[in-house]
């Protein structure tokens, strides 16, 4: 870092990074649904010593590769298994993304532009949230942007290794998307080697060995479940899990970069000039240092907008190039003001999270049930955080006849089905009302 940022700026960036990316990541319990599932996988790995096959709620979790879990295990060995240790994987990944972003920008611009891009990255609220979430997106983007940097720096061995780790974090999307971005950098900006026999061998070893084991363990079922069901079918919409309109990610980006909306008007005002330049000499824009970053941003935005299933954190890979684009049009004074307001906003969010947490269903239910040894059931739903916090499997049932005496967790809309049960807790888990019922008989 000190090669392109002086000591004063380095210490400032470090302090700001700890504040925006890691501090108070424990202020709220794990959230449904992926955080709860991922946390339980780590808990099960630590208890069972089986670090190869992920399990959630006593069933194999075949939807995601294991690298995030392994980082969670390592952190839990050091700090104990808790919100801080689990989410630290994402916080440190976000810090790594910040470093790689600065290094890449320095390659194409200068130290000042690198610093501006990094500061803008820290002011995006979506980054604060995902850096405090035990989900694979931040780790995926760390390895993705790291692979881009190493290819640009003519180190294809590390480039391929990072691609392998990205694939081991999220699957094919961690390989295909950054490699296409690398190709555009190569075609428009500079000549650097892509092929490396050693690099490709290590890529296959790092990124493929675990998948081979899982295929050996579960056969074609795993291949179909992960590669088709969780990747191809999600993208094409053959399986609809999270349908959203085409413009969904445009809104997400606009919301997370709302501090920079005035800058967008400045950028759009330059489009006429750019059109004139293309008419004069179409090769000139291709050689501009900002061009590959524009492509990177637009490619990721369009790719995920075309997907039939959309989740807000898919778009994170578009934020590094967006920061570079904004840095080319924003002044240092403007960034300083945004940093101030961002810091205040984050403090408000953290204070609110502490207040809100005590009203959550998870918080109330885990404390009420923590010493209970009898039967607990999910009825027609599940709150994935509770198997983690209660350190037990909780069966999910759809038929009232299968319920025995014990506690039932269900949505409030099913309350009238349980006339023989007593309501113990009635609270919201984010935007949905849940109830905990004590049932004496079926």
N, C-alpha and C positions, 0 to 999 in steps of 0.2 A: 504493500500500500504506500509506503513512504517513497517509492520510486516515482509516484506521480501525484502524491498529496503530501504536503508538508506536515510536520509533527502537530502543529496546532489544529489543522483541519482534520487530521487523523483522529486525534483525541475527541474532537467535537463530534465527528461522525460516529465514533464508537459509543459515546454517551447517548447520542440521539437514537442510534440503532437499538441499544438496550432498552431505551424508553419506548420507542414505537413498536418494537418487534417482540420483546420478551417480558418486560416488567409487568407484573400482576396477571400473568397468563393463568394463574390459579384462582382468579377472582370469581369464576363461575364453574360449576360442576361440568363434567363431560356432557355433551349434548347429543341428542338423537339425530340421525340414526347411526351414521358411520363412526363417529367418535366412540360411542358406546361399544359397537362391535369391535373396533380396532383395539380399544382398551381391554376388552375381555380376551381377545386373542393373545395379547401380551401376558395378561394374568395367567392364562392357561399354559402358555409356553414356560413361564417361570415355575409353575407348579408341576407340570408333567415332564419337563425337560425335553419335550418334543418340539424342536425349533424348526422343523421342516413343513409340517402340515398344520395350517392355521385352523383353529376351532373357535366357533362362536356358539354359545348356549348349547354345548354338547353336540353340535353338528359341524362337519367340515365347512369352512368358509372359503369357497373356491372363486369368489368374485375378484379378489385382488392378489397380486404377488406379495412376497413376504418382506421386502426390504424395509418398509416403514416399521413393521413389527419388530424386526431385528434391532433397529435403532431404538425403539421403545424399550426393548429388553436391556440393551446396554445402558441406557440412561437410568432405568429402574434398578439395575445392579448398583449404580453409583449413588442415586438419590432416593431410592425407594420408589415403589409404584404409586404415583399420585399424579394429579393434573399437571404439576410443574414438570416432572420428569418426562411424561408422555409428550406434552406439547413442546418441550424444548427441541425436539427433532425438527419441528416446523419453524420455530424461531431461529435456530442456527442455520437452517436451510435458507431462510429469507435473508439472513446476514450474508451467507455465501453468494446468493443471487446479487445482492448489492455490490459485493466486491467484484464479481465477474462483470457486472454491468459497467462499473467504472473502468475496468481494464479494457473492455471491448471499445467503449467510447473513446478512450485515450488513443487507441489504435487508429481511429478515423478522424478524430478532431484534436482536442487539446485538453490540458489538465482542468481548465475552467469549465469546459463543457462536460467533462466527466463528473466533476463535483456537482454541477447543477442537475445532471441527470439522476445522480444518486440521491440528492436531497428531494427531488420531485417524487422519486420512488417511495421515500419514507412518508410522504404526505398523503398517500392514497389510502383511505379508510379500509378498502377491501383487503389491502395487504395486512393491516393491523389485525383484522379478523382471522384471516387464514394463517397468519404467523402464530396465532394463539389457538389453533385447531389441530387436533391429532388426526389429520387426514393426509393422504399422500401427495396432494397437489404441490405444496411448497418443496418437498423433497424431489419430486419429479422435475420441477422447473429448475432447481439447483443443478441437477445433472444435465438437463437439457441445455441450459445456457452455458454450463461448463464445457460441454462438448463443442459448442459453437466457438467458444474462445480458444480451445486447444487446436482445433482445425485451422482457425485463422492464424494462430501463432506457429503454424507448420509443425505441429506435434500430433500427427494422426494417431499414434499409439494411444495417447491419453484421450484423444477425441473419441476413438472407438470404445475405449474402456468406459468412459462416461456415458456413451450411448447404451452400453450394456447395462450399466446401473440404472439408467432411466427406464429401460425395458423391464428390469427387475422390480421397479417401483410401481409402474402402471400398465405395462404391456406394450403392444405395438405402437400406440400413440406416442410413447416416449422415445421411439426410434425414428418413426417416419417424419414427424413434424420438424424436429430440430435438424434432421438431415436435409430436408428440403430447404430450410433457411440457410444452411451451410452452402448448398449448391448455388443459391442466388448470390451469396457473398462471393463465391468463387467466380461466377459468370460475370458479375458487374464490377468487381472491385480489384481483385488481385489473384495471383496464381499461387495456390498452395496445394500440397499433395493430399489426396483423399485415401489412396490405397496404401495399406500397410499390412503385410502378411501377419506380422506379430499382433498388430492391433486388431485385425479381424478375428484372429484365433482367440485372443483374450476376450473380445466382444462376445463370441459364441460361447466361450467358457463361462464368463461372468453372467451374461444375460440368458443363457440357454440351459445350463446344467440343472437348475431347479425345475424348470418346465419339463425337462426330460424325466426327472424323478417323479413329478406329479402325474405325468402320462403313464409311467410305469405303475404308479400306485393306484390310479383311478381309471386308467384306460381312456377310451374314446369319450366317455362321459365328461371327463375334465376338459378335454380338447374342445368339445362342443360347448360346455358351460362357459368357459372363459373366452375363447377366441371368437366363437359365433354369438352366443347369447349376450355376453357382456361387452363386446366390441362391435362386431358387424351389425347385429340386430338392433343394438341401441342406436347406432348412427343412422341406419336406414329407416328406422321406425317400425320394423317388423315386430319389435317388442316395445311398446310405449310405457315408459316408467315416469318420465318427467317432461311431458309435452309442453312446449312454449312457442310463441310466435317467432317468426323470422327475426324481428327487430329486437328480441329480448336482450341480446348482448350489447346492442347499441345503447339501450337504456342503462344497463349495468355499468358500462364504461362512462356514460355521461354522469351517472350518480356518483361513482367513486372518484371522478376527476372534476367534481363540481366547482372546486376552487379555481379551476383553470378554464371555465367556460368562456370568460372574456378573451382568452388566448385563442380559442377555436375560431372566433370571428376574425382574428388577425391572420390565422393560418388560411382560412377560406378566401380572404382577400388577396392572397398570393396565387391562387389557382389560375387566375387570368394571365398573370405573368408567366407562370409555368407552362400554360398552353401555348403562349407565344414562343417560348424558348423551344418547345418540342417541334413546333412548325418550322423554326429556323434550322434546328439541328437536333434530330431525335436522339443522337448519341450523347449529347451533353448532359441531359438529366441522368442517364445511366451511370455516368462517371462521378456524379455528385456524391459526397460521402454519406448524405442522409438517405439516399435511394434504397439501399438494402434494408434499412430500418423501417422505411415506409412499406416496403414489400412485406417484411416480417409481420408488421402490425396488421396490414390488410389481409394477408394470407390467413393468419390465425382467426381473425374476426369473421371472415367469410366461411372458412372451414367449419367452425363451430356453429355459425348461424344456419348453415345448411343441414346440420344434424337435427334429426327429428326429436331427440331427447336432449334436453339442456339443463345443466346445473350451473349455478352462478360461478363456481370456482374453476370450471373448465377454461375460462377466458384468461386466467392469470398469466399465461405465456405471452399474451399480447401487451402486458404492462411495461416490460423493459423497453421495447422499441417505442412505445407511446411516450415514455419519459424522455427519450432522446429527441423525439420530434418536438415535444413541448419545450425542451431545453434550448432548442434553436430559435425559439420565438419569445421566450420569457426573460425578463431582466432579473438580476440578482436581488434587487430591492423587492420585487414582487414575490420571489421565493421566500425571502426573509419574513414577509408578512404572512404568507401561507403557512410557514413553519410555526409561527406564533399561534395562529388560529387553529392549526392542526393539533398542536400540543394541548390547547385548552379543550378542544373537542374530545380528544382521547381521554383526558382526565374526567370529563363529564360522563363518557361512556363507561369508564371503569367504576366510577362512583355509583352510577345507575345499576350496573351489573351486580354489585354487592347488595344493593337494596332489592333488586328484582329476584335474586337467587333464593331468598328465604320464602318467596311465594311460589316457587316452582314445585310441581308435583314430585319431581325426582328428589329434591332436597328433603321434602317432608316425608316421603315414603321410605327413603333409604334409612333415615333416622328412626322411623317407627318400626321398621322390620329388621333392623340390623342384628338383633339378638333372637329373632324368631326362627325356630327350627322345623316348624310344620310345613304343610303344603302351601305353595304359592302358584297361582296360575295367571297367564295372560288370556283374556277372552277377546277374540277377534281383533287383536292389535298386539303391539309390544312396545315397550319403552326400553330401548337397547342399553341404556345406562344402568338399569337396575341389576341385570345379571352380573355386571362388572362390580358395582358397589356392594352387592350382597354376597358376591363370590360364590354363586351357585347357579345352576341351570334352572330356568323357569319355563315350563312347558307352555306352548301356545295352543289353545283349544278353541274349536268352533262349535262344539256341541255341548249344551248345558248338562246333558246326561253323563258326560265324562268327568264332570267336576266333583271332587270330594270335599270334605270339610277342610276349610282353610281360608286363605285370603285370595281375593280375585282382583286383578287390575284390569280395568276396561274403560272405554270411553263413556262419558256421562249419558250419551244418548241411549245406552243399553241398560240404564239403571232400572227401568220398569220391569225388566226380565228377572230381576233378583229380589223378589218380594220376601224371600226367606233369609235375606242377608242384611247386615247392618252397615251403613256407610260410615267409614272411619275418616277418610280424607277426601276432600273435594277441592281440586286445584287445577290450574292450567299448566300444561307442559308446552310452553311457547304459545301457539295460537289455538290449541285444542284443549277442551276441558276433560279431565280424567278423574276417575274415582277409585278409591281403594275400599273394597267391601270385605267384611268378615262374615263368612258363611258357616253356619252351624250344621246344616244338612243339605242334601240335594233334593 
